[in-house]
Amino acid sequence: MAELDALDQLVADVFDGYVVRKDLAQKFKGNYPVPTYVAEFLIGKYCATTDEEEIREGLEIVQRQLSERIVRAGEQELYKAQAKVHGSVKVIDLITARLDAKSDSFLATVPSLLLNDVHISSELVYEHERMLTGGFYAEIELAYGDPESNRPFSVMRLRPIQLSKRNVLNDVTRGRESMSDQEWKDILIRSVGIEPSSLSSRAQDVLFLRMVPFVEKGYNMIELGPRGTGKSYLYQQVSPYSHLVSGGKATVAKMFVNNATGQRGLVCQYDIVCFDEVSGINFDQKDGVNIMKGYMESGEFSRGRESIRAEGGIVMLGNFDVDVEHQQRVGHLFGPLPKEIRDDTAFMDRIHSYVPGWDYPKIHPDMMTEHFGLVSDFLSECWRQLRSENRLHLINDRVFFGDALSGRDRRAVNKTVNGLLKLIYPSPDMEISDETLEWAVRIALECRRRVKEQQKRIGSAEFRNTMFSYRLGLDGIEQYVSTPELHSENEIGQDPLPPGQVWAVGPGDENEGSGLYKIEVTVTPGSSIRLINVKAPSGLREGLRAAEQVLYTQAKSLIGDRDPKGSEFSVQVRALTAVKGASSLGMSILLALCSAALGRSLKGGVVVAGGISVGGTVEPVYSALDMAELAAENGASAILLPVSSRRQLNEMSDDLASRLMVIYYKDPRDALFKVLGE
């Protein structure tokens, strides 16, 4: 076992009786054919302590109960014989039930004993209706012989493998208030069996997104990625409130409602219905997909004239046979879905988030934690109670979304943000930090934008505007959120860069082509403009000096009432090609300084070319065609050039002219206002 750390001591103190060493459940994994939360349920009863001696004694009890009550293959007749000798026998198994119309009674199935005709009272069935829609794990006491039904076996008692205490949210709130946001995030990750230090920040975000359907009603999510990354683990092993449907036929009666009996389906009985290996799933009825689309939109479906509401979320999991880059080259990221829905943009629009499963590593034993975490049944019960809560009213006046988001986009993003905030702040009385709020907003926008990008790729014009953005506070700067698999940091995308950042192109030395650069300006308190680059070329220093003088002398016409000498501007120029001379970048640096001072982004996809003198005169460009070709090759949609270079572009090819828009400027003010964003 790993040595206890400060977080272990903290969680053991504030969640006394609700913690367990997460590696203990792994000791039984593989030895018994039950989910992890079944073993943890017993471990939580007998080993919820940091005392090694008590843990050892508790493990002996757990081992004894598991070995006595879990039926191994080939032992079923032995257990039946024990029931005959002793009058009853206790087992731990997945129990399901069905109505036998002939006898007008319910019959239970106990698969480990190969029994499918066990008598069970109507009272027990109606008390635990989930046994009619897929069942649940329970401690079952079977009696031998039942004079009323003439069945050889009957269920005397059963106890679901889940927490019976109902005020757990108060307990988790008290404990959470003693922790920082980061400590609580680490505890949540450890509570699902993973050591936080083994995951990158992107992988941790994926894990938190997998948790969102547990705390948010009617949450529709898809995650596709490589095999072996544990996509289905949470939905199968951690909570009894989620149901996993493996690849195969999904019936409308099982999913929604049985019209013959009126029996409600999985979406009514479980918080999450998870389709694993989604590529192989198909419905038994032609209108099955339409029923599911309607349910994913409104949370309702019809049975005759009756409209039925449910709160179960739909989660779809699947695998890529190729890497994500190749998948985008040969199609779109919904490609692995069944043919009935893979190109259906209306279906896609009902997906609240597309989780980047390719950002999560393949599961390895070294990733599993040996530290303390919350007992799974306690955690899953907390999550279930959080489904009825809301955090959006706490942030409505703190975050504002851009115009590119439609009504469905805003609803999807709000549901993701709400879920993430409930995970991190289980109490509505806790103050939500700006840092955590922005973290949740950026993740939510990215995952919803990933859906819109696939709709756009399929060719629907109505989804062409995917430039998702947000502002924190009424006076906040508009920030744009991209999807990393589509937009690398050094690739010119169509999204506006943050204020102070500009794509630039400049001439190389003799016998060199043009060079591509990214200019980044940050503003801090002070009163100067300084270049961060170490050993900057003389041409770059001259361009900065010219931009500085023009900003000071033409400040009124460029940035209005703002005083450029009231702030410190730090300028960094990064070469993105082999040409690193960085000469004649004066106009690009000036526009970056103005963008930073105004707190406004320039238009997306635009590359700036041209130099200026200290007096503000626009210098001529002698290789405009070469610069235009370089900009287009790197994904630019427009290039800003001095008007004096327009004759050079008479030789521009038809292909280049169709891909790249040329914008001409005559002076610094003209250049700024032609590329300044809305």
Secondary structure, DSSP 8 states (H G I E B T S, - for coil): -----HHHHHHHHHTTTSEEEHHHHHHHBTTBSS-HHHHHHHHHHH--SS-HHHHHHHHHHHHHHHHHHS--TT-HHHHHHHHHHHSEEEEEEEEEEEEETTTTEEEEEEGGGTEEEEEE-HHHHHHTGGGGTT-EEEEEEEEEEETTTTEEEEEEEEEESS---S-HHHHHHHHHTTS-HHHHHHHHHHHTTB-GGGS-HHHHHHHHHHHHHHHSTT--EEEEE-TTS-TTHIIIII-TTEEEE-SSEE-HHHHTB-TTT--B-HHHH-SEEEESSGGG-EESSTTHHHHHHHHHHHSEEEETTEEEE---EEEEEEE-SS-HHHHHHHS-TTTTS-TTTTT-HHHHTT-SEEEEGGGS----GGGB--SEEE-HHHHHHHHHHHTT---GGGTTTTEEE-TT--HHHHHHHHHHHHHHHHHH--STTS---HHHHHHHHHHHHHHHHHHHHHHHHHT-GGG-----EEEESTT---EE---TTT--TTS--SS---TTEEEEEE--STT---EEEEEEEEEEESS-EEE--TT--HHHHHHHHHHHHHHHHTHHHHHTT--GGGEEEEEEEEE-SS-----S-HHHHHHHHHHHHHT--B-TTEEEE--B-TT--B---S-HHHHHHHHHHTT-SEEEEEGGGGGGGGG--HHHHHH-EEEEESSHHHHHHHHB--
